Amino acid sequence: MVRFAVVGIDHGHIFDHAKGLIKAGAEFVGYCPQTSIPSLVESFAQTYLDVPQIDRETLLADSSIDVICIAAIPKDRAGLAIRAMRAGKDVMVDKPGLTTYAQLEAVQQAVSETGRIFSICFTERHSVRSAVKAGKLVAEGAIGRVIQTLGTGPHRLGNSRPDWFWQHDAFGGIIVDIASHQIDQFLFYTGSDTAEIITSQVANFANPQAPQFEDFGDLLLRSDKASGYVRVDWFTPDGLPTWGDGRLTILGTEGYIELRKYVDIAGRDGKDHLFLVNEHGVEHIDCSNEELDYFASFAADVRDRTATAMSQHHVFEVCRLSLDAQSRAVNISSQPKG
C-alpha cells in the first residue's frame, strides 16, 4: 500500500490531494500543521480527526512514507519537493509547482538524480469530472482533431488573504499561479508535446493597495498541432454562487466541447456541465459521476515506477511555458493613456 503524508497546508487544494489518494487506496499517515493560514489547518484537522500531526522533519525522514503532498506557499513548494525527493519520496505538488526558472532547473536536476516522481496536481483537470470526460471524448474522436482551446480561469478575490498572497515573488505572478492550469489543458487536449508563447499580458486594474499583485492576465500560445487562448483574473462578482465561472472550449475539426466546470449560470443546477456539439447534434452531458482517475494512476505509478498519470516531460513543459508567459508579459495597467 502507498503511504503518504502532507507537508505544507497553505492552499485548499491539499484537500483534493488527500481525498483523492485515500480513495485510490493510499494510507494517510500524518501531516505537518505548519501553515500561514491557521483556519485552513483547523479545517484539515477536523476533516482528518484520526490522522496525527507530525513535525515535517520527522515525516521527511520516515523511510516508510512513499509520497509527500505539498500545498505550501508557492515559492516554497519546489524546495520542499526537492528535499522530499532527495529523501527518497515521490511528490504531488499543488500548482504552481514552482515559481522561477532557477527552481525549474533545480527540480529537473533532482528528478534526474533521484529518479523520483515530481507530479503537479492540476486540479482544474485532475479534480474536475467534466474535464476528465472531455479527455475521453477527445480520445474517442467525438470532435475530430483538436485545433484550438479557449480556457478561462476567473477567481473571486474574497476578503481574507494571507500577506504572501499579495507578494509577487511569493505567488509567482498571475500567469504562473493560475494560468498553468489552462496551459496544462492546452497541451493535454491538443496532444502537444511542446508549445511556444506568442504574446502575454498582465495587469493590476483594481488593487492599487497591493502594487505587486496582478488581478488580470491573458496569453496566446501555439504548437505544431493547435493554438490556444488563456484568460485568468480575480474579478468573479460576489453574486455568483461559486468562486469562479471556469470554462473551457475545445474546438475540433468535426465539432466542439464546452465545459461549464463550476456553474451553469441561470441554467442547470450543480457543476460539471459538458456540452458536446458535432454532426449528431447538441448534447448536454452530466459528468457528476465521472471517476477522477489521476489519483489512482499516480498511486500506481508510485508502486510500479511508471508514468501513466502524467509524463514528467509534460509537467516540466507546463512549468516552462508558464514561466515564459509570465516573464514576457506586458503590464498593460502601467501603459500610458491616450
C-alpha positions, 0 to 999 in steps of 0.5 A: 500500500502507498503511504503518504503524508502532507507537508505544507497546508497553505492552499485548499487544494491539499484537500483534493490531494488527500481525498483523492489518494485515500480513495485510490487506496493510499494510507494517510499517515500524518501531516505537518500543521505548519501553515500561514493560514491557521483556519485552513489547518483547523479545517484539515484537522477536523476533516482528518480527526484520526490522522496525527500531526507530525513535525515535517522533519520527522515525516521527511525522514520516515523511510516508510512514507512513499509520497509527500503532498505539498500545498505550501506557499508557492515559492516554497513548494519546489524546495520542499519537493526537492528535499522530499525527493532527495529523501527518497519520496515521490511528490504531488505538488499543488500548482504552481509547482514552482515559481522561477526558472532557477527552481525549474532547473533545480527540480529537473536536476533532482528528478534526474538524480533521484529518479523520483516522481515530481507530479503537479496536481492540476486540479482544474483537470485532475479534480474536475469530472467534466474535464476528465470526460472531455479527455475521453471524448477527445480520445474517442474522436467525438470532435475530430482533431483538436485545433484550438482551446479557449480556457478561462480561469476567473477567481473571486478575490474574497476578503481574507488573504494571507500577506504572501498572497499579495507578494509577487515573488511569493505567488509567482505572478498571475500567469504562473499561479493560475494560468498553468492550469489552462496551459496544462489543458492546452497541451493535454487536449491538443496532444502537444508535446511542446508549445511556444508563447506568442504574446502575454499580458498582465495587469493590476486594474483594481488593487492599487493597495497591493502594487505587486499583485496582478488581478488580470492576465491573458496569453496566446500560445501555439504548437505544431498541432493547435493554438490556444487562448488563456484568460485568468483574473480575480474579478468573479462578482460576489453574486455568483454562487461559486468562486469562479465561472471556469470554462473551457472550449475545445474546438475540433475539426468535426465539432466542439466541447464546452465545459461549464466546470463550476456553474451553469449560470441561470441554467442547470443546477450543480457543476460539471456541465459538458456540452458536446456539439458535432454532426449528431447534434447538441448534447448536454452531458452530466459528468457528476459521476465521472471517476477522477482517475489521476489519483489512482494512476499516480498511486500506481505509478508510485508502486510500479515506477511508471508514468501513466498519470502524467509524463514528467516531460509534460509537467516540466513543459507546463512549468516552462511555458508558464514561466515564459508567459509570465516573464514576457508579459506586458503590464498593460495597467502601467501603459500610458493613456491616450 
